[in-house]
């Protein structure tokens, strides 16, 4: 559980000591955002858009595998944070490649699902984090703060229904997973990962490297 930080004395020595004793919590931050649901709320009934949101979240199976790690929900966007220990102990997603494979397959199925009236498409950003602290400023609430959380949120600006955005550190974790399991990257969707790209993001004092993973439509898969 998160370390609760709350002291009404802004110069508190106790708070200074508490902060000084914090340890970082490396892990994988995932943002999932439902696409076009806002406009749909104006154009359809609650029976329609609420049902579609329910169906979409049920369709994204990894959300059900990590219910204790859904940290924030803002509108139709949610944030998960999976500490390394949670990944290592999970029976299905013990490495970064397996997690990415599940996310990729899910988005591909949503994009190509014939019943567009039943589901929304989603966009996803994945960021492997090292500069993160498991802290909260509200008692009883689990949360995470750090520069990598901010970067993960910024990278979502690059995500879309036809591409997953990952940071360079997560890409390296995926490639390490493939090497350890002996899987040939050429036999997987990893071929759809772009070369390293860079862009500037608000508040970040240096260009940030990231990669895009293309989600193929059925027509593209057939050619």
Z-matrix of the N, CA and C atoms (Angstrom, degrees):
N
C 1 1.463
C 2 1.520 1 109.77
N 3 1.300 2 116.01 1 152.71
C 4 1.457 3 121.48 2 -176.33
C 5 1.522 4 111.88 3 -65.69
N 6 1.325 5 115.77 4 148.98
C 7 1.456 6 121.87 5 172.06
C 8 1.524 7 108.54 6 -75.01
N 9 1.312 8 115.78 7 124.26
C 10 1.468 9 121.55 8 -177.80
C 11 1.522 10 109.11 9 -84.55
N 12 1.322 11 116.76 10 123.19
C 13 1.463 12 122.35 11 179.09
C 14 1.515 13 109.15 12 -116.20
N 15 1.316 14 115.88 13 113.60
C 16 1.469 15 120.29 14 178.70
C 17 1.519 16 108.25 15 -157.81
N 18 1.288 17 116.60 16 111.45
C 19 1.466 18 120.98 17 179.11
C 20 1.520 19 106.91 18 -144.44
N 21 1.324 20 116.47 19 125.63
C 22 1.463 21 120.62 20 -176.22
C 23 1.528 22 112.81 21 -79.20
N 24 1.321 23 116.34 22 -6.88
C 25 1.460 24 121.29 23 174.76
C 26 1.529 25 107.89 24 -95.77
N 27 1.340 26 118.88 25 108.32
C 28 1.467 27 120.69 26 -176.36
C 29 1.521 28 113.58 27 -64.82
N 30 1.332 29 117.76 28 -14.47
C 31 1.469 30 121.71 29 -179.89
C 32 1.529 31 111.11 30 -112.07
N 33 1.307 32 116.57 31 23.44
C 34 1.459 33 121.98 32 -174.33
C 35 1.526 34 112.42 33 -62.15
N 36 1.333 35 116.30 34 127.46
C 37 1.465 36 120.83 35 174.53
C 38 1.526 37 111.22 36 -68.31
N 39 1.337 38 115.37 37 -34.10
C 40 1.465 39 119.09 38 179.53
C 41 1.524 40 110.93 39 -63.43
N 42 1.344 41 116.61 40 -41.32
C 43 1.450 42 119.67 41 178.25
C 44 1.530 43 110.40 42 -66.15
N 45 1.316 44 116.81 43 -38.75
C 46 1.463 45 121.22 44 178.19
C 47 1.526 46 110.67 45 -60.15
N 48 1.315 47 116.72 46 -42.36
C 49 1.468 48 121.43 47 179.51
C 50 1.520 49 111.06 48 -68.60
N 51 1.331 50 115.73 49 -39.63
C 52 1.463 51 119.96 50 179.07
C 53 1.528 52 110.44 51 -62.06
N 54 1.320 53 116.26 52 -46.34
C 55 1.468 54 120.56 53 179.76
C 56 1.523 55 110.53 54 -64.18
N 57 1.336 56 116.81 55 -39.08
C 58 1.452 57 120.79 56 -179.49
C 59 1.518 58 113.51 57 -64.46
N 60 1.332 59 116.52 58 -23.37
C 61 1.465 60 120.68 59 -178.98
C 62 1.521 61 114.31 60 -93.90
N 63 1.328 62 117.22 61 0.02
C 64 1.459 63 119.76 62 -178.47
C 65 1.529 64 111.11 63 -69.79
N 66 1.325 65 115.63 64 144.23
C 67 1.455 66 121.60 65 174.10
C 68 1.520 67 109.09 66 -112.94
N 69 1.321 68 116.52 67 147.34
C 70 1.458 69 120.83 68 179.51
C 71 1.526 70 110.41 69 -72.60
N 72 1.335 71 114.94 70 152.89
C 73 1.467 72 121.88 71 -178.81
C 74 1.521 73 108.69 72 -122.05
N 75 1.333 74 118.00 73 88.57
C 76 1.469 75 119.61 74 179.80
C 77 1.524 76 111.10 75 -66.24
N 78 1.333 77 115.45 76 147.83
C 79 1.457 78 119.44 77 -179.66
C 80 1.517 79 111.23 78 176.41
N 81 1.316 80 115.37 79 -171.11
C 82 1.465 81 122.39 80 -176.33
C 83 1.518 82 109.96 81 -111.19
N 84 1.326 83 115.89 82 122.94
C 85 1.462 84 122.14 83 178.11
C 86 1.530 85 109.00 84 -100.19
N 87 1.320 86 116.43 85 129.10
C 88 1.467 87 121.74 86 -178.27
C 89 1.522 88 109.19 87 -125.47
N 90 1.319 89 116.18 88 125.87
C 91 1.454 90 121.67 89 171.90
C 92 1.530 91 108.30 90 -106.93
N 93 1.328 92 116.39 91 131.12
C 94 1.462 93 122.56 92 176.86
C 95 1.516 94 108.00 93 -123.50
N 96 1.329 95 116.48 94 123.12
C 97 1.465 96 120.97 95 -177.25
C 98 1.524 97 109.34 96 -125.75
N 99 1.329 98 116.24 97 124.72
C 100 1.466 99 121.41 98 176.31
C 101 1.525 100 109.15 99 -74.78
N 102 1.320 101 116.04 100 135.17
C 103 1.464 102 122.50 101 -174.94
C 104 1.528 103 111.40 102 -96.82
N 105 1.319 104 115.50 103 137.03
C 106 1.471 105 124.14 104 173.31
C 107 1.525 106 114.46 105 69.37
N 108 1.304 107 117.88 106 13.27
C 109 1.464 108 118.86 107 -179.58
C 110 1.531 109 111.74 108 -74.57
N 111 1.342 110 117.15 109 -29.60
C 112 1.464 111 119.24 110 -178.95
C 113 1.522 112 111.02 111 -63.63
N 114 1.329 113 117.18 112 -51.01
C 115 1.468 114 119.97 113 179.47
C 116 1.524 115 110.73 114 -63.89
N 117 1.333 116 116.15 115 -33.53
C 118 1.457 117 119.99 116 -178.92
C 119 1.529 118 111.64 117 -65.16
N 120 1.324 119 117.16 118 -30.62
C 121 1.466 120 120.66 119 179.13
C 122 1.533 121 111.09 120 -63.75
N 123 1.337 122 116.74 121 -30.39
C 124 1.460 123 120.92 122 178.71
C 125 1.528 124 112.01 123 -82.23
N 126 1.318 125 115.46 124 -22.95
C 127 1.462 126 119.41 125 -171.91
C 128 1.524 127 113.66 126 -103.40
N 129 1.333 128 117.51 127 -9.15
C 130 1.465 129 119.56 128 -177.25
C 131 1.521 130 110.07 129 -138.44
N 132 1.297 131 116.57 130 173.39
C 133 1.461 132 122.09 131 -177.48
C 134 1.532 133 110.39 132 -82.90
N 135 1.350 134 117.29 133 160.01
C 136 1.473 135 119.41 134 174.75
C 137 1.523 136 111.85 135 -57.38
N 138 1.334 137 116.71 136 -34.37
C 139 1.462 138 119.35 137 178.16
C 140 1.525 139 111.33 138 -59.03
N 141 1.328 140 116.34 139 -31.01
C 142 1.459 141 120.74 140 -179.32
C 143 1.527 142 112.46 141 -82.79
N 144 1.358 143 117.53 142 -56.26
C 145 1.468 144 118.13 143 -172.93
C 146 1.516 145 113.26 144 -73.38
N 147 1.337 146 118.15 145 -31.76
C 148 1.469 147 119.35 146 176.58
C 149 1.526 148 110.06 147 -67.49
N 150 1.323 149 115.86 148 -41.61
C 151 1.471 150 120.30 149 177.32
C 152 1.523 151 110.85 150 -60.52
N 153 1.337 152 116.85 151 -42.93
C 154 1.464 153 120.06 152 -178.11
C 155 1.532 154 111.66 153 -67.04
N 156 1.332 155 117.35 154 -38.29
C 157 1.465 156 119.48 155 176.36
C 158 1.523 157 110.06 156 -64.13
N 159 1.323 158 116.52 157 -44.48
C 160 1.466 159 120.91 158 177.14
C 161 1.522 160 110.97 159 -57.55
N 162 1.329 161 116.98 160 -47.17
C 163 1.459 162 120.77 161 -178.45
C 164 1.526 163 111.34 162 -64.09
N 165 1.324 164 115.65 163 -38.71
C 166 1.464 165 119.61 164 -178.54
C 167 1.516 166 111.42 165 -66.23
N 168 1.337 167 117.22 166 -46.75
C 169 1.457 168 119.41 167 179.36
C 170 1.524 169 111.33 168 -64.78
N 171 1.333 170 117.59 169 -36.00
C 172 1.461 171 120.03 170 176.29
C 173 1.526 172 111.65 171 -65.90
N 174 1.322 173 116.40 172 -31.73
C 175 1.457 174 122.12 173 -178.77
C 176 1.534 175 111.38 174 -70.07
N 177 1.338 176 115.71 175 -29.68
C 178 1.469 177 120.62 176 -178.28
C 179 1.525 178 107.97 177 -85.23
N 180 1.321 179 116.03 178 87.76
C 181 1.456 180 121.71 179 -168.32
C 182 1.521 181 113.65 180 -63.34
N 183 1.331 182 118.07 181 -32.62
C 184 1.464 183 117.94 182 -176.49
C 185 1.527 184 111.51 183 -65.97
N 186 1.342 185 117.60 184 -21.13
C 187 1.463 186 119.56 185 174.33
C 188 1.524 187 110.48 186 -64.46
N 189 1.331 188 115.81 187 -35.87
C 190 1.464 189 120.31 188 179.56
C 191 1.525 190 111.73 189 -76.14
N 192 1.343 191 116.87 190 -23.03
C 193 1.456 192 120.25 191 178.98
C 194 1.520 193 112.12 192 -78.11
N 195 1.320 194 117.14 193 -22.10
C 196 1.460 195 120.80 194 -178.23
C 197 1.525 196 111.24 195 -127.43
N 198 1.332 197 118.81 196 53.43
C 199 1.476 198 119.42 197 -175.82
C 200 1.522 199 113.65 198 -63.25
N 201 1.330 200 117.42 199 -27.37
C 202 1.468 201 120.34 200 -178.00
C 203 1.520 202 112.47 201 -79.61
N 204 1.340 203 116.18 202 -4.36
C 205 1.463 204 119.04 203 -174.82
C 206 1.529 205 112.31 204 -114.96
N 207 1.334 206 116.27 205 9.49
C 208 1.458 207 119.99 206 170.20
C 209 1.526 208 106.83 207 -77.78
N 210 1.322 209 116.14 208 109.21
C 211 1.465 210 120.94 209 -169.53
C 212 1.518 211 112.21 210 -91.55
N 213 1.345 212 116.33 211 -45.88
C 214 1.457 213 119.45 212 -174.02
C 215 1.516 214 110.68 213 -137.85
N 216 1.311 215 115.38 214 147.95
C 217 1.449 216 121.85 215 171.25
C 218 1.513 217 108.98 216 -131.69
N 219 1.319 218 116.56 217 121.18
C 220 1.464 219 121.55 218 179.19
C 221 1.514 220 107.36 219 -125.28
N 222 1.335 221 116.74 220 107.34
C 223 1.450 222 118.91 221 -174.35
C 224 1.523 223 109.37 222 62.39
N 225 1.328 224 115.99 223 -124.20
C 226 1.466 225 120.71 224 179.90
C 227 1.525 226 111.45 225 -103.51
N 228 1.330 227 116.70 226 19.74
C 229 1.468 228 121.28 227 176.50
C 230 1.523 229 109.14 228 -112.84
N 231 1.333 230 115.95 229 136.07
C 232 1.454 231 119.53 230 177.92
C 233 1.521 232 109.69 231 -125.86
N 234 1.313 233 114.65 232 154.59
C 235 1.460 234 121.91 233 177.98
C 236 1.516 235 109.42 234 -121.17
N 237 1.327 236 115.80 235 130.48
C 238 1.456 237 122.29 236 172.23
C 239 1.519 238 108.18 237 -112.71
N 240 1.324 239 115.56 238 145.35
C 241 1.460 240 119.34 239 171.33
C 242 1.519 241 108.21 240 -129.80
N 243 1.328 242 116.09 241 117.99
C 244 1.459 243 122.41 242 -176.48
C 245 1.529 244 108.79 243 -108.98
N 246 1.328 245 118.76 244 99.35
C 247 1.459 246 120.00 245 176.06
C 248 1.528 247 110.37 246 -58.92
N 249 1.312 248 116.09 247 153.21
C 250 1.464 249 119.69 248 -178.93
C 251 1.522 250 112.17 249 -52.84
N 252 1.327 251 116.72 250 -39.31
C 253 1.464 252 120.13 251 -178.69
C 254 1.528 253 111.29 252 -62.42
N 255 1.318 254 117.76 253 -37.03
C 256 1.463 255 121.14 254 178.97
C 257 1.522 256 111.03 255 -66.22
N 258 1.324 257 116.63 256 -38.41
C 259 1.461 258 121.06 257 178.08
C 260 1.526 259 111.02 258 -66.59
N 261 1.314 260 116.53 259 -45.79
C 262 1.461 261 121.34 260 -175.16
C 263 1.519 262 112.13 261 -64.50
N 264 1.322 263 116.50 262 -29.43
C 265 1.466 264 120.62 263 -176.94
C 266 1.515 265 113.52 264 -95.22
N 267 1.353 266 117.70 265 1.55
C 268 1.455 267 120.33 266 -177.02
C 269 1.517 268 110.35 267 -88.07
N 270 1.347 269 115.80 268 135.58
C 271 1.463 270 120.17 269 -173.86
C 272 1.521 271 112.74 270 -69.80
N 273 1.329 272 118.03 271 -25.58
C 274 1.469 273 120.11 272 -174.34
C 275 1.514 274 113.43 273 -108.91
N 276 1.319 275 118.07 274 -28.03
C 277 1.460 276 121.08 275 -173.96
C 278 1.525 277 110.86 276 -125.75
N 279 1.339 278 116.19 277 56.24
C 280 1.452 279 117.89 278 -176.13
C 281 1.519 280 113.88 279 -80.54
N 282 1.333 281 117.74 280 -2.74
C 283 1.467 282 118.57 281 175.06
C 284 1.528 283 110.12 282 -142.84
N 285 1.327 284 115.20 283 167.94
C 286 1.463 285 121.03 284 -172.56
C 287 1.522 286 112.51 285 -67.57
N 288 1.327 287 117.53 286 -35.32
C 289 1.462 288 119.48 287 179.52
C 290 1.524 289 110.99 288 -63.63
N 291 1.318 290 117.79 289 -44.88
C 292 1.466 291 120.97 290 -178.55
C 293 1.522 292 111.09 291 -63.70
N 294 1.322 293 116.65 292 -38.57
C 295 1.467 294 120.23 293 177.05
C 296 1.521 295 110.37 294 -64.30
N 297 1.326 296 116.83 295 -47.47
C 298 1.467 297 120.62 296 -179.36
C 299 1.519 298 110.80 297 -64.44
N 300 1.307 299 117.43 298 -38.07
C 301 1.465 300 121.04 299 178.89
C 302 1.525 301 110.92 300 -60.58
N 303 1.320 302 117.05 301 -42.12
C 304 1.463 303 121.06 302 178.72
C 305 1.524 304 110.98 303 -65.31
N 306 1.334 305 116.64 304 -43.90
C 307 1.466 306 120.54 305 -179.69
C 308 1.529 307 110.31 306 -65.20
N 309 1.317 308 116.50 307 -44.34
C 310 1.468 309 121.08 308 179.82
C 311 1.530 310 110.56 309 -60.33
N 312 1.323 311 116.96 310 -47.71
C 313 1.472 312 120.61 311 -179.33
C 314 1.518 313 111.54 312 -62.31
N 315 1.332 314 115.95 313 -38.82
C 316 1.462 315 120.08 314 179.67
C 317 1.523 316 111.40 315 -63.20
N 318 1.332 317 116.85 316 -47.43
C 319 1.466 318 119.97 317 -179.31
C 320 1.525 319 111.29 318 -66.92
N 321 1.318 320 116.75 319 -36.52
C 322 1.463 321 120.19 320 177.39
C 323 1.527 322 110.62 321 -63.49
N 324 1.332 323 116.56 322 -42.13
C 325 1.471 324 120.17 323 178.93
C 326 1.525 325 111.68 324 -67.49
N 327 1.333 326 117.16 325 -38.92
C 328 1.460 327 119.84 326 177.34
C 329 1.526 328 111.07 327 -65.22
N 330 1.324 329 116.52 328 -41.91
C 331 1.457 330 121.06 329 -178.60
C 332 1.526 331 111.14 330 -63.60
N 333 1.321 332 116.94 331 -35.28
C 334 1.460 333 120.93 332 -174.21
C 335 1.531 334 113.49 333 -105.52
N 336 1.326 335 116.88 334 9.07
C 337 1.460 336 119.59 335 -179.00
C 338 1.533 337 110.25 336 -67.38
N 339 1.333 338 117.56 337 132.21
C 340 1.473 339 119.59 338 -176.88
C 341 1.524 340 114.13 339 -70.39
N 342 1.336 341 117.85 340 -20.19
C 343 1.463 342 120.95 341 -177.82
C 344 1.528 343 109.90 342 -98.39
N 345 1.313 344 116.92 343 79.28
C 346 1.461 345 121.19 344 179.72
C 347 1.523 346 111.91 345 -67.06
N 348 1.330 347 116.60 346 -17.23
C 349 1.458 348 120.24 347 178.95
C 350 1.535 349 112.04 348 -80.42
N 351 1.337 350 116.66 349 -6.46
C 352 1.464 351 120.68 350 -175.99
C 353 1.527 352 113.31 351 -104.46
N 354 1.336 353 117.03 352 -23.83
C 355 1.457 354 121.06 353 -173.13
C 356 1.529 355 111.18 354 -137.62
N 357 1.320 356 114.92 355 158.89
C 358 1.455 357 121.76 356 168.06
C 359 1.531 358 108.83 357 -102.79
N 360 1.318 359 116.90 358 151.58
C 361 1.451 360 119.66 359 167.90
C 362 1.532 361 108.62 360 -77.85
N 363 1.326 362 115.67 361 161.58
C 364 1.460 363 120.61 362 -177.97
C 365 1.520 364 110.49 363 -132.04
N 366 1.318 365 114.95 364 159.83
C 367 1.457 366 120.44 365 169.01
C 368 1.527 367 108.20 366 -122.08
N 369 1.340 368 114.81 367 148.75
C 370 1.464 369 120.16 368 -172.05
C 371 1.520 370 110.45 369 -137.13
N 372 1.324 371 115.72 370 139.62
C 373 1.460 372 123.12 371 170.68
C 374 1.515 373 108.72 372 -123.63
N 375 1.338 374 116.78 373 136.37
C 376 1.462 375 121.94 374 -178.58
C 377 1.524 376 108.67 375 -126.73
N 378 1.314 377 115.86 376 130.05
C 379 1.469 378 120.66 377 -173.82
C 380 1.518 379 108.57 378 -135.88
N 381 1.332 380 117.25 379 117.11
C 382 1.470 381 118.40 380 172.79
C 383 1.523 382 107.99 381 -79.44
N 384 1.329 383 115.54 382 128.04
C 385 1.466 384 121.81 383 -170.28
C 386 1.528 385 111.87 384 -116.08
N 387 1.305 386 114.69 385 144.15
C 388 1.458 387 121.30 386 172.95
C 389 1.525 388 111.61 387 -125.07
N 390 1.327 389 117.53 388 -33.64
C 391 1.462 390 120.84 389 179.28
C 392 1.523 391 109.89 390 -93.42
N 393 1.334 392 115.07 391 75.30
C 394 1.466 393 121.82 392 -176.44
C 395 1.530 394 109.24 393 -142.16
N 396 1.322 395 115.59 394 140.67
C 397 1.454 396 121.67 395 177.23
C 398 1.532 397 109.42 396 -121.71
N 399 1.327 398 115.40 397 135.85
C 400 1.463 399 121.01 398 178.04
C 401 1.529 400 108.49 399 -86.01
N 402 1.351 401 115.15 400 81.03
C 403 1.460 402 121.38 401 -177.10
C 404 1.527 403 109.54 402 -129.87
N 405 1.317 404 115.00 403 159.78
C 406 1.459 405 120.57 404 175.49
C 407 1.524 406 109.54 405 -144.19
N 408 1.313 407 115.61 406 150.74
C 409 1.463 408 121.30 407 176.50
C 410 1.532 409 111.12 408 -105.82
N 411 1.343 410 115.86 409 8.25
C 412 1.463 411 122.04 410 -179.71
C 413 1.527 412 108.15 411 -131.76
N 414 1.298 413 116.79 412 118.70
C 415 1.461 414 122.63 413 -172.63
C 416 1.531 415 111.11 414 -58.28
N 417 1.335 416 115.60 415 134.13
C 418 1.453 417 121.42 416 176.94
C 419 1.511 418 114.75 417 84.29
N 420 1.328 419 117.36 418 1.61
C 421 1.465 420 121.61 419 -178.42
C 422 1.520 421 109.34 420 -109.61
N 423 1.338 422 116.77 421 132.22
C 424 1.460 423 120.34 422 175.96
C 425 1.524 424 109.21 423 -88.09
N 426 1.343 425 117.35 424 135.89
C 427 1.455 426 119.84 425 -178.20
C 428 1.522 427 109.88 426 -158.76
N 429 1.326 428 114.55 427 168.79
C 430 1.466 429 121.40 428 -179.46
C 431 1.523 430 108.93 429 -138.69
N 432 1.337 431 116.14 430 139.23
C 433 1.458 432 122.46 431 178.65
C 434 1.525 433 109.41 432 -133.26
N 435 1.322 434 115.89 433 150.70
C 436 1.452 435 120.79 434 175.98
C 437 1.515 436 110.76 435 155.21
N 438 1.328 437 116.06 436 168.68
C 439 1.457 438 119.49 437 -177.86
C 440 1.521 439 112.04 438 -62.06
N 441 1.333 440 116.99 439 -32.85
C 442 1.464 441 119.17 440 -179.15
C 443 1.524 442 112.50 441 -70.71
N 444 1.325 443 117.70 442 -30.75
C 445 1.464 444 120.17 443 174.83
C 446 1.523 445 109.92 444 -65.98
N 447 1.333 446 116.34 445 -43.01
C 448 1.456 447 120.17 446 177.63
C 449 1.529 448 111.14 447 -61.71
N 450 1.335 449 116.66 448 -42.42
C 451 1.462 450 120.42 449 178.86
C 452 1.523 451 111.38 450 -63.85
N 453 1.327 452 116.77 451 -40.00
C 454 1.467 453 120.64 452 179.09
C 455 1.523 454 110.32 453 -59.37
N 456 1.322 455 116.70 454 -42.44
C 457 1.463 456 120.59 455 178.49
C 458 1.526 457 111.27 456 -66.86
N 459 1.330 458 116.97 457 -39.62
C 460 1.463 459 120.45 458 179.25
C 461 1.537 460 111.16 459 -63.43
N 462 1.329 461 116.52 460 -39.84
C 463 1.463 462 120.13 461 -177.29
C 464 1.529 463 112.51 462 -64.32
N 465 1.317 464 117.22 463 -21.80
C 466 1.468 465 119.57 464 179.18
C 467 1.523 466 112.01 465 -61.93
N 468 1.319 467 117.59 466 -20.73
C 469 1.467 468 120.21 467 177.49
C 470 1.525 469 111.10 468 -63.91
N 471 1.332 470 116.99 469 -20.85
C 472 1.457 471 121.32 470 -179.56
C 473 1.529 472 112.58 471 -92.77
N 474 1.322 473 117.40 472 -13.47
C 475 1.465 474 120.91 473 -175.26
C 476 1.529 475 111.34 474 -76.21
N 477 1.323 476 115.69 475 155.37
C 478 1.464 477 122.53 476 178.22
C 479 1.518 478 108.40 477 -156.76
N 480 1.338 479 116.61 478 173.47
C 481 1.460 480 120.02 479 -177.38
C 482 1.521 481 112.34 480 -64.82
N 483 1.332 482 116.48 481 -22.45
C 484 1.461 483 119.57 482 -177.15
C 485 1.526 484 113.06 483 -104.87
N 486 1.338 485 116.89 484 11.84
C 487 1.463 486 118.39 485 177.10
C 488 1.525 487 111.31 486 -158.59
N 489 1.319 488 115.32 487 139.36
C 490 1.458 489 123.57 488 171.81
C 491 1.520 490 107.39 489 -95.74
N 492 1.326 491 116.55 490 139.89
C 493 1.459 492 120.96 491 177.33
C 494 1.526 493 108.76 492 -106.05
N 495 1.328 494 116.16 493 129.70
C 496 1.468 495 120.41 494 176.69
C 497 1.524 496 108.86 495 -128.88
N 498 1.322 497 115.90 496 149.88
C 499 1.460 498 117.52 497 175.75
C 500 1.528 499 109.56 498 -84.40
N 501 1.309 500 115.57 499 165.99
C 502 1.467 501 120.88 500 -174.14
C 503 1.525 502 111.25 501 -62.34
N 504 1.331 503 116.91 502 -36.68
C 505 1.464 504 120.01 503 -179.43
C 506 1.524 505 111.18 504 -64.55
N 507 1.340 506 117.79 505 -38.28
C 508 1.470 507 119.66 506 178.15
C 509 1.529 508 109.98 507 -68.92
N 510 1.317 509 117.31 508 -38.60
C 511 1.471 510 120.24 509 176.40
C 512 1.533 511 110.51 510 -57.42
N 513 1.316 512 116.72 511 -44.25
C 514 1.461 513 120.00 512 179.08
C 515 1.518 514 111.44 513 -64.01
N 516 1.334 515 117.57 514 -36.61
C 517 1.466 516 121.18 515 176.72
C 518 1.530 517 110.51 516 -64.48
N 519 1.325 518 116.75 517 -39.38
C 520 1.473 519 120.73 518 178.17
C 521 1.528 520 110.17 519 -63.10
N 522 1.327 521 116.61 520 -45.62
C 523 1.460 522 120.32 521 -178.66
C 524 1.533 523 111.02 522 -66.20
N 525 1.317 524 117.71 523 -35.75
C 526 1.465 525 121.04 524 175.19
C 527 1.526 526 110.53 525 -63.38
N 528 1.333 527 116.86 526 -40.91
C 529 1.464 528 120.96 527 179.04
C 530 1.525 529 111.18 528 -61.94
N 531 1.330 530 116.70 529 -43.22
C 532 1.456 531 120.90 530 178.84
C 533 1.522 532 111.18 531 -62.12
N 534 1.309 533 115.95 532 -42.18
C 535 1.462 534 120.24 533 -179.36
C 536 1.523 535 111.22 534 -63.83
N 537 1.321 536 116.73 535 -41.79
C 538 1.458 537 121.09 536 -177.85
C 539 1.533 538 112.19 537 -69.62
N 540 1.328 539 116.20 538 -32.33
C 541 1.477 540 119.98 539 -178.25
C 542 1.518 541 112.60 540 -91.96
N 543 1.335 542 117.23 541 -7.41
C 544 1.457 543 120.31 542 178.10
C 545 1.515 544 114.44 543 76.03
N 546 1.324 545 117.49 544 17.82
C 547 1.463 546 121.30 545 179.50
C 548 1.522 547 109.29 546 -83.92
N 549 1.308 548 117.00 547 134.69
C 550 1.461 549 122.08 548 177.56
C 551 1.526 550 109.23 549 -78.69
N 552 1.339 551 118.74 550 118.30
C 553 1.473 552 120.47 551 -179.33
C 554 1.519 553 113.04 552 -55.50
N 555 1.340 554 116.97 553 -31.54
C 556 1.459 555 120.52 554 -179.57
C 557 1.512 556 113.84 555 -66.16
N 558 1.332 557 117.03 556 -15.40
C 559 1.465 558 121.03 557 178.84
C 560 1.518 559 112.44 558 -94.04
N 561 1.317 560 117.23 559 6.94
C 562 1.459 561 121.18 560 -175.28
C 563 1.529 562 110.91 561 -128.05
N 564 1.314 563 115.38 562 178.39
C 565 1.461 564 122.34 563 177.49
C 566 1.528 565 111.85 564 -68.42
N 567 1.325 566 117.54 565 -7.44
C 568 1.463 567 120.92 566 -178.97
C 569 1.530 568 110.59 567 -57.32
N 570 1.331 569 116.81 568 -23.25
C 571 1.464 570 120.57 569 175.29
C 572 1.520 571 112.00 570 -60.40
N 573 1.339 572 117.11 571 -20.66
C 574 1.461 573 121.25 572 -178.71
C 575 1.531 574 112.96 573 -85.72
N 576 1.328 575 116.98 574 0.53
C 577 1.462 576 120.10 575 -180.00
C 578 1.528 577 109.36 576 -83.37
N 579 1.315 578 115.71 577 132.30
C 580 1.465 579 121.25 578 -177.18
C 581 1.528 580 111.24 579 -73.65
N 582 1.314 581 114.86 580 171.07
C 583 1.455 582 120.25 581 167.59
C 584 1.535 583 108.52 582 -67.76
N 585 1.315 584 115.92 583 166.42
C 586 1.459 585 119.95 584 -179.89
C 587 1.529 586 110.64 585 -64.80
N 588 1.340 587 115.71 586 130.49
C 589 1.457 588 123.17 587 177.37
C 590 1.524 589 108.22 588 -113.89
N 591 1.319 590 116.67 589 164.92
C 592 1.461 591 120.38 590 177.24
C 593 1.518 592 110.31 591 -139.35
N 594 1.330 593 114.95 592 147.36
C 595 1.456 594 119.54 593 174.44
C 596 1.522 595 108.59 594 -154.71
N 597 1.330 596 115.27 595 163.46
C 598 1.459 597 121.38 596 177.03
C 599 1.526 598 109.08 597 -97.95
N 600 1.330 599 115.71 598 140.77
C 601 1.453 600 121.54 599 179.93
C 602 1.518 601 110.08 600 -127.56
N 603 1.310 602 115.60 601 146.82
C 604 1.460 603 122.07 602 -176.43
C 605 1.528 604 111.19 603 -53.72
N 606 1.316 605 115.44 604 128.25
C 607 1.455 606 121.42 605 175.55
C 608 1.520 607 114.63 606 86.67
N 609 1.330 608 117.39 607 -9.83
C 610 1.468 609 121.28 608 -178.50
C 611 1.529 610 108.23 609 -99.54
N 612 1.331 611 118.71 610 124.36
C 613 1.463 612 120.71 611 -170.70
C 614 1.530 613 115.50 612 -80.70
N 615 1.331 614 117.44 613 8.40
C 616 1.466 615 119.90 614 -179.19
C 617 1.529 616 109.02 615 -150.96
N 618 1.340 617 117.32 616 157.59
C 619 1.471 618 119.92 617 177.19
C 620 1.532 619 110.51 618 -63.65
N 621 1.323 620 116.07 619 141.68
C 622 1.468 621 121.88 620 -175.85
C 623 1.530 622 109.84 621 -107.72
N 624 1.344 623 118.40 622 124.81
C 625 1.462 624 120.52 623 176.63
C 626 1.529 625 111.31 624 -79.64
N 627 1.313 626 116.34 625 142.28
C 628 1.458 627 121.24 626 177.69
C 629 1.525 628 108.54 627 -154.90
N 630 1.329 629 116.58 628 171.99
C 631 1.462 630 121.94 629 178.24
C 632 1.520 631 109.73 630 -135.32
N 633 1.322 632 115.72 631 154.79
C 634 1.459 633 122.83 632 177.64
C 635 1.527 634 109.34 633 -112.39
N 636 1.328 635 115.42 634 142.13
C 637 1.465 636 120.87 635 175.29
C 638 1.519 637 107.85 636 -117.83
N 639 1.303 638 117.03 637 115.41
C 640 1.463 639 121.61 638 -176.76
C 641 1.525 640 110.59 639 -73.43
N 642 1.344 641 115.47 640 134.00
C 643 1.465 642 122.34 641 173.71
C 644 1.522 643 107.41 642 -99.78
N 645 1.299 644 117.49 643 117.92
C 646 1.455 645 121.55 644 -174.46
C 647 1.532 646 111.58 645 -83.44
N 648 1.327 647 115.81 646 141.65
C 649 1.465 648 120.82 647 170.53
C 650 1.523 649 108.50 648 -81.02
N 651 1.327 650 116.69 649 167.11
C 652 1.469 651 120.68 650 179.03
C 653 1.528 652 110.23 651 -59.04
N 654 1.314 653 117.31 652 -39.65
C 655 1.469 654 119.98 653 -179.92
C 656 1.516 655 111.29 654 -62.98
N 657 1.337 656 116.17 655 -41.19
C 658 1.459 657 119.29 656 179.85
C 659 1.516 658 111.15 657 -68.99
N 660 1.334 659 117.75 658 -34.74
C 661 1.456 660 121.30 659 -179.92
C 662 1.523 661 111.93 660 -68.03
N 663 1.323 662 116.58 661 -26.22
C 664 1.463 663 120.25 662 -177.57
C 665 1.519 664 112.37 663 -83.90
N 666 1.333 665 117.12 664 -9.47
C 667 1.471 666 119.95 665 -179.03
C 668 1.524 667 110.81 666 -106.80
